Every structure is written in structure tokens, then in C-alpha cells.
């Protein structure tokens, strides 16, 4: 595991880079951005001490979905590459649990955001009362799992 001390504004990895490692924030803060450095830049998250990032790329081998930038001078992160990951998992069961919790939170938030977009689109293209048939609009006829997620989200809201 390699430790990195970062300057404020230093890019740790960029959107589209290979997902070959993950990071653990030891000190400081990092920002997670979509379309970093463009007029469409959007800050997706701010992470601090004890948080992980880059785990999706390490787990699925897909390119990075966002750019991560150090937000404070002296931000310290540990870089965990693919070769070290198995050993890290075996030696740090509480940290593995924290990673799973973080992934669960990200998935739940993504589902919530997706459903909000679906609702917005539904209302934008709806009839005079702003209502449309949810079954056809959200594709529930083809996807029972999406219907279950929508129903659960509606009851939690």
C-alpha cells in the first residue's frame, strides 16, 4: 500500500482513466467531480478521513466514472492496487464492512436520483394534469425489479 501526500487541487485520477486501484483517505478531503475542468463540471461528493473511493473501478475493471481531486493541502491517501486488494480484505474486515456500507449508500443514492429524474421526465411529458401512466413511462412492464425499487422508494419517501 502506497501513501500519497497531495497538494490542494492535485488530480488523483481522471474520469476515463483505468480503474486499477482504490484509495483510502487518511487525512484531508477530496472532491469527486463529473466533467471536471469543463463548463459542465459538477461536484458529486466530498469525502474525508476514513472514506474510500475508486473501489468500483478496482472491483469491475471499468474506466473511472469521475475525477477525484484533493481539496486540502497535505491530503493523505493510501493507494491500494489490485495485487494488494486481497491481502487488504483479509487483514481489514472492519474496513471491508465500511467499503460495503459505502457502496450500498452510493447505490441507494443513485437509485433515488434515477427515480427523481424519471418522475421529472414523467411530469414534463405528462397530460394536462401532469400525470402519465407509470407502467409505460418507467418501463415497469418490462422490468419487475424496477417496479419493486420504485415501490420501495415511494414508501420510504
Kinemage of the C-alpha trace (Angstrom):
@kinemage 1
@onewidth
@group {chain A} dominant
@subgroup {mainchain}
@vectorlist {calphas} color= white
{ca unk a 1} P 0.000 0.000 0.000
{ca unk a 2} L 1.473 3.292 -1.106
{ca unk a 3} L 0.814 6.542 0.792
{ca unk a 4} L 0.453 9.757 -1.182
{ca unk a 5} L 0.584 13.309 0.164
{ca unk a 6} L -1.278 15.658 -2.142
{ca unk a 7} L -1.397 19.358 -2.847
{ca unk a 8} L -4.704 21.219 -2.952
{ca unk a 9} L -6.101 20.888 -6.478
{ca unk a 10} L -3.992 17.849 -7.363
{ca unk a 11} L -5.891 15.333 -9.507
{ca unk a 12} L -5.686 11.812 -8.088
{ca unk a 13} L -7.311 10.213 -11.125
{ca unk a 14} L -9.399 11.442 -14.030
{ca unk a 15} L -12.714 10.358 -15.467
{ca unk a 16} L -11.982 7.691 -18.087
{ca unk a 17} L -8.696 6.526 -16.508
{ca unk a 18} L -8.259 2.771 -15.972
{ca unk a 19} L -9.813 1.519 -12.726
{ca unk a 20} L -6.805 -0.376 -11.428
{ca unk a 21} L -6.740 0.667 -7.757
{ca unk a 22} L -8.734 2.221 -4.932
{ca unk a 23} L -7.896 4.804 -2.304
{ca unk a 24} L -8.427 5.323 1.406
{ca unk a 25} L -8.459 8.892 2.764
{ca unk a 26} L -6.156 9.060 5.794
{ca unk a 27} L -6.322 12.834 6.247
{ca unk a 28} L -7.860 15.776 4.450
{ca unk a 29} L -10.617 15.936 1.876
{ca unk a 30} L -11.130 15.019 -1.759
{ca unk a 31} L -13.793 16.115 -4.209
{ca unk a 32} L -15.423 13.776 -6.721
{ca unk a 33} L -16.391 15.515 -9.974
{ca unk a 34} L -18.145 14.689 -13.220
{ca unk a 35} L -16.808 16.537 -16.258
{ca unk a 36} L -14.032 18.143 -14.183
{ca unk a 37} L -12.494 21.242 -15.738
{ca unk a 38} L -15.336 21.786 -18.207
{ca unk a 39} L -18.264 24.222 -18.142
{ca unk a 40} L -20.471 21.226 -17.186
{ca unk a 41} L -18.364 20.345 -14.126
{ca unk a 42} L -20.447 19.001 -11.253
{ca unk a 43} L -19.264 18.116 -7.753
{ca unk a 44} L -20.755 14.725 -6.934
{ca unk a 45} L -19.318 14.191 -3.474
{ca unk a 46} L -16.833 15.361 -0.895
{ca unk a 47} L -15.002 12.642 1.013
{ca unk a 48} L -12.880 12.850 4.134
{ca unk a 49} L -10.895 10.843 6.630
{ca unk a 50} L -11.901 7.173 6.647
{ca unk a 51} L -13.717 7.282 3.285
{ca unk a 52} L -12.857 5.139 0.271
{ca unk a 53} L -13.031 5.939 -3.412
{ca unk a 54} L -12.141 4.212 -6.651
{ca unk a 55} L -13.394 0.866 -5.372
{ca unk a 56} L -15.840 0.426 -8.258
{ca unk a 57} L -13.071 0.578 -10.846
{ca unk a 58} L -10.960 -1.863 -8.878
{ca unk a 59} L -13.854 -4.307 -8.480
{ca unk a 60} L -15.239 -4.211 -12.017
{ca unk a 61} L -12.207 -3.099 -14.053
{ca unk a 62} L -14.205 -0.387 -15.818
{ca unk a 63} L -12.773 3.088 -16.505
{ca unk a 64} L -13.174 5.779 -13.844
{ca unk a 65} L -16.631 7.347 -13.829
{ca unk a 66} L -15.438 10.605 -12.245
{ca unk a 67} L -12.385 12.721 -11.477
{ca unk a 68} L -11.113 12.931 -7.890
{ca unk a 69} L -9.193 15.999 -6.698
{ca unk a 70} L -7.502 16.829 -3.375
{ca unk a 71} L -9.332 19.712 -1.695
{ca unk a 72} L -6.818 20.478 1.077
{ca unk a 73} L -3.068 20.918 1.243
{ca unk a 74} L -1.452 17.826 2.724
{ca unk a 75} L -4.358 15.473 1.995
{ca unk a 76} L -3.060 11.948 2.589
{ca unk a 77} L -4.427 8.884 0.809
{ca unk a 78} L -3.403 5.252 0.676
{ca unk a 79} L -3.376 3.657 -2.776
{ca unk a 80} L -4.441 0.008 -2.812
{ca unk a 81} L -3.755 -1.732 -6.114
{ca unk a 82} L -5.233 -4.957 -7.432
{ca unk a 83} L -2.342 -7.100 -6.204
{ca unk a 84} L -2.709 -5.756 -2.632
{ca unk a 85} L -6.502 -5.826 -2.549
{ca unk a 86} L -6.934 -9.477 -1.487
{ca unk a 87} L -4.460 -9.086 1.358
{ca unk a 88} L -6.119 -5.813 2.385
{ca unk a 89} L -9.517 -7.560 2.532
{ca unk a 90} L -8.159 -10.432 4.625
{ca unk a 91} L -6.378 -8.170 7.115
{ca unk a 92} L -9.048 -5.473 7.498
{ca unk a 93} L -12.531 -6.979 7.951
{ca unk a 94} L -13.924 -3.793 9.541
{ca unk a 95} L -12.685 -1.731 6.611
{ca unk a 96} L -14.249 -4.243 4.214
{ca unk a 97} L -17.539 -3.718 6.023
{ca unk a 98} L -17.093 0.061 5.680
{ca unk a 99} L -16.495 -0.318 1.930
{ca unk a 100} L -19.656 -2.419 1.576
{ca unk a 101} L -21.651 0.174 3.525
{ca unk a 102} L -20.292 2.950 1.327
{ca unk a 103} L -21.130 1.005 -1.854
{ca unk a 104} L -24.630 0.376 -0.531
{ca unk a 105} L -25.099 4.067 0.200
{ca unk a 106} L -23.871 5.010 -3.290
{ca unk a 107} L -26.252 2.511 -4.907
{ca unk a 108} L -29.193 3.699 -2.826
{ca unk a 109} L -28.464 7.349 -3.661
{ca unk a 110} L -28.064 6.552 -7.358
{ca unk a 111} L -31.399 4.717 -7.361
{ca unk a 112} L -33.064 7.643 -5.589
{ca unk a 113} L -31.571 10.143 -8.059
{ca unk a 114} L -32.616 7.964 -11.019
{ca unk a 115} L -36.187 7.752 -9.776
{ca unk a 116} L -36.315 11.517 -9.274
{ca unk a 117} L -35.192 12.017 -12.876
{ca unk a 118} L -37.856 9.547 -14.024
{ca unk a 119} L -40.508 11.454 -12.084
{ca unk a 120} L -39.334 14.773 -13.547
{ca unk a 121} L -39.452 13.406 -17.080
{ca unk a 122} L -42.853 11.875 -16.395
{ca unk a 123} L -44.265 15.205 -15.268
{ca unk a 124} L -42.623 17.061 -18.159
{ca unk a 125} L -44.249 14.821 -20.788
{ca unk a 126} L -47.486 14.086 -18.910
{ca unk a 127} L -51.014 15.011 -19.818
{ca unk a 128} L -52.811 18.218 -18.777
{ca unk a 129} L -52.850 17.198 -15.119
{ca unk a 130} L -49.129 16.347 -15.253
{ca unk a 131} L -49.861 12.645 -14.871
{ca unk a 132} L -48.835 9.740 -17.077
{ca unk a 133} L -49.184 6.012 -16.830
{ca unk a 134} L -46.221 4.958 -14.668
{ca unk a 135} L -46.267 1.437 -16.074
{ca unk a 136} L -45.463 2.652 -19.579
{ca unk a 137} L -43.354 5.692 -18.601
{ca unk a 138} L -40.910 3.913 -16.321
{ca unk a 139} L -40.782 0.665 -18.274
{ca unk a 140} L -42.231 -1.331 -15.386
{ca unk a 141} L -43.989 -3.680 -17.774
{ca unk a 142} L -40.587 -4.984 -18.858
{ca unk a 143} L -38.795 -4.707 -15.521
{ca unk a 144} L -40.429 -6.021 -12.348
{ca unk a 145} L -37.266 -5.252 -10.372
{ca unk a 146} L -37.515 -1.556 -11.290
{ca unk a 147} L -41.164 -1.591 -10.169
{ca unk a 148} L -40.128 -3.074 -6.797
{ca unk a 149} L -37.409 -0.442 -6.350
{ca unk a 150} L -39.847 2.330 -7.243
{ca unk a 151} L -42.491 0.983 -4.838
{ca unk a 152} L -39.939 0.703 -2.014
{ca unk a 153} L -38.636 4.209 -2.674
{ca unk a 154} L -42.158 5.624 -2.674
{ca unk a 155} L -42.931 4.056 0.709
{ca unk a 156} L -39.636 5.298 2.202
{ca unk a 157} L -40.157 8.867 0.982
